[in-house]
Amino acid sequence: MKLIVLSDEGSITMVDALNAVDSLDFKLSKHEAAQLIEKDWVTSDKWLKGVTPFQLDRTQDEEYVADNTMITLGTRSIVELERYIRDTFSEYVKDCNICTRICIRVSNPSALVV
């Protein structure tokens, strides 16, 4: 979660996510991490959201697409972990002018409540 929230785009590549496994406080293989991420997408738990490059240009090599899939926090993560995200990453979180809910990354900074 930290890598996603701190990134400029609000997302990280699958490769970055799997490489981050080495810095966890508990044992988890990269294969197990990939399985957890895929399970989340398949079961639609919505903790994470994957966006493929070019929203899956069918001419792309499948391995390239898998390695470059961008992972971002899903709606469920943002809603259920809002208090934690606000407390832990307060300097990266603002409120949306429209809905007044948490906003981690925006494309239009003028839409933020300052």
C-alpha beads as a LAMMPS data file, in Angstrom:
LAMMPS data file: protein, C-alpha beads

114 atoms
113 bonds

1 atom types
1 bond types

-500.0 500.0 xlo xhi
-500.0 500.0 ylo yhi
-500.0 500.0 zlo zhi

Masses

1 110.0

Atoms # bond

1 1 1 0.000 0.000 0.000
2 1 1 2.811 2.391 0.873
3 1 1 4.386 2.150 -2.587
4 1 1 1.046 2.844 -4.262
5 1 1 0.144 5.837 -2.082
6 1 1 3.612 7.381 -2.346
7 1 1 3.928 6.918 -6.115
8 1 1 3.378 9.903 -8.404
9 1 1 0.772 8.006 -10.413
10 1 1 -1.013 6.361 -7.491
11 1 1 -0.102 2.966 -8.923
12 1 1 2.841 0.599 -9.298
13 1 1 3.723 -2.102 -11.797
14 1 1 3.226 -5.782 -11.029
15 1 1 7.024 -6.177 -11.086
16 1 1 7.431 -3.428 -8.459
17 1 1 4.772 -5.069 -6.284
18 1 1 6.426 -8.462 -6.476
19 1 1 9.886 -6.993 -5.794
20 1 1 8.495 -5.296 -2.665
21 1 1 7.784 -8.733 -1.192
22 1 1 11.446 -8.941 -0.163
23 1 1 10.990 -6.021 2.254
24 1 1 7.992 -7.475 4.127
25 1 1 8.238 -8.335 7.821
26 1 1 6.950 -11.851 7.131
27 1 1 7.800 -14.632 4.692
28 1 1 5.968 -14.527 1.371
29 1 1 7.360 -15.714 -1.928
30 1 1 6.910 -13.710 -5.110
31 1 1 4.887 -16.596 -6.510
32 1 1 2.549 -16.532 -3.493
33 1 1 2.212 -12.742 -3.792
34 1 1 1.312 -13.035 -7.479
35 1 1 -1.298 -15.655 -6.600
36 1 1 -2.819 -13.374 -3.943
37 1 1 -3.023 -10.468 -6.365
38 1 1 -4.562 -12.623 -9.100
39 1 1 -7.037 -14.170 -6.624
40 1 1 -8.159 -10.681 -5.593
41 1 1 -8.849 -9.789 -9.228
42 1 1 -10.534 -13.099 -10.069
43 1 1 -12.777 -13.110 -6.984
44 1 1 -13.538 -9.403 -7.377
45 1 1 -12.725 -8.640 -3.743
46 1 1 -11.792 -5.155 -4.988
47 1 1 -8.878 -4.584 -2.594
48 1 1 -6.667 -3.941 -5.623
49 1 1 -7.336 -2.834 -9.157
50 1 1 -5.218 -3.807 -12.125
51 1 1 -4.966 -1.703 -15.243
52 1 1 -3.141 -3.168 -18.205
53 1 1 -0.984 -0.986 -20.450
54 1 1 -3.053 0.582 -23.209
55 1 1 -6.036 -1.144 -21.574
56 1 1 -4.775 -4.348 -23.175
57 1 1 -3.742 -3.720 -26.716
58 1 1 -4.288 -7.222 -28.130
59 1 1 -1.081 -6.998 -30.155
60 1 1 1.047 -6.831 -26.995
61 1 1 3.051 -9.815 -25.845
62 1 1 1.217 -11.440 -22.897
63 1 1 4.356 -11.494 -20.730
64 1 1 4.978 -7.786 -21.377
65 1 1 1.387 -6.984 -20.435
66 1 1 1.550 -9.095 -17.238
67 1 1 4.813 -7.471 -16.113
68 1 1 3.584 -3.947 -16.860
69 1 1 0.105 -4.197 -15.422
70 1 1 -0.380 -1.251 -13.090
71 1 1 -1.746 -1.975 -9.626
72 1 1 -3.689 0.629 -7.702
73 1 1 -5.832 0.561 -4.584
74 1 1 -9.338 -0.658 -5.238
75 1 1 -12.480 1.042 -4.017
76 1 1 -12.781 -1.390 -1.126
77 1 1 -9.258 -0.601 0.132
78 1 1 -9.829 3.133 0.033
79 1 1 -13.222 2.961 1.753
80 1 1 -12.392 0.391 4.422
81 1 1 -8.876 1.663 5.167
82 1 1 -9.620 5.379 4.908
83 1 1 -8.792 6.168 8.555
84 1 1 -5.494 4.243 8.353
85 1 1 -4.562 5.928 5.055
86 1 1 -5.353 9.378 6.460
87 1 1 -3.371 8.738 9.658
88 1 1 -0.368 7.139 7.961
89 1 1 -0.117 9.182 4.758
90 1 1 -1.723 12.477 5.788
91 1 1 0.583 14.603 3.612
92 1 1 -0.496 12.660 0.501
93 1 1 -4.241 12.675 1.159
94 1 1 -6.675 15.494 0.471
95 1 1 -10.462 15.819 0.345
96 1 1 -12.393 15.991 -2.905
97 1 1 -14.286 19.270 -3.394
98 1 1 -17.243 17.460 -4.889
99 1 1 -17.859 14.507 -2.564
100 1 1 -15.601 15.552 0.376
101 1 1 -14.245 11.991 0.565
102 1 1 -10.617 10.887 0.570
103 1 1 -8.577 11.661 -2.522
104 1 1 -5.123 10.142 -2.850
105 1 1 -4.094 11.233 -6.358
106 1 1 -5.848 13.605 -8.717
107 1 1 -5.368 14.726 -12.282
108 1 1 -6.722 18.206 -11.492
109 1 1 -5.119 19.617 -8.305
110 1 1 -7.454 22.637 -8.331
111 1 1 -10.330 20.269 -7.389
112 1 1 -8.837 19.733 -3.912
113 1 1 -9.905 21.285 -0.643
114 1 1 -6.828 22.955 0.833

Bonds

1 1 1 2
2 1 2 3
3 1 3 4
4 1 4 5
5 1 5 6
6 1 6 7
7 1 7 8
8 1 8 9
9 1 9 10
10 1 10 11
11 1 11 12
12 1 12 13
13 1 13 14
14 1 14 15
15 1 15 16
16 1 16 17
17 1 17 18
18 1 18 19
19 1 19 20
20 1 20 21
21 1 21 22
22 1 22 23
23 1 23 24
24 1 24 25
25 1 25 26
26 1 26 27
27 1 27 28
28 1 28 29
29 1 29 30
30 1 30 31
31 1 31 32
32 1 32 33
33 1 33 34
34 1 34 35
35 1 35 36
36 1 36 37
37 1 37 38
38 1 38 39
39 1 39 40
40 1 40 41
41 1 41 42
42 1 42 43
43 1 43 44
44 1 44 45
45 1 45 46
46 1 46 47
47 1 47 48
48 1 48 49
49 1 49 50
50 1 50 51
51 1 51 52
52 1 52 53
53 1 53 54
54 1 54 55
55 1 55 56
56 1 56 57
57 1 57 58
58 1 58 59
59 1 59 60
60 1 60 61
61 1 61 62
62 1 62 63
63 1 63 64
64 1 64 65
65 1 65 66
66 1 66 67
67 1 67 68
68 1 68 69
69 1 69 70
70 1 70 71
71 1 71 72
72 1 72 73
73 1 73 74
74 1 74 75
75 1 75 76
76 1 76 77
77 1 77 78
78 1 78 79
79 1 79 80
80 1 80 81
81 1 81 82
82 1 82 83
83 1 83 84
84 1 84 85
85 1 85 86
86 1 86 87
87 1 87 88
88 1 88 89
89 1 89 90
90 1 90 91
91 1 91 92
92 1 92 93
93 1 93 94
94 1 94 95
95 1 95 96
96 1 96 97
97 1 97 98
98 1 98 99
99 1 99 100
100 1 100 101
101 1 101 102
102 1 102 103
103 1 103 104
104 1 104 105
105 1 105 106
106 1 106 107
107 1 107 108
108 1 108 109
109 1 109 110
110 1 110 111
111 1 111 112
112 1 112 113
113 1 113 114
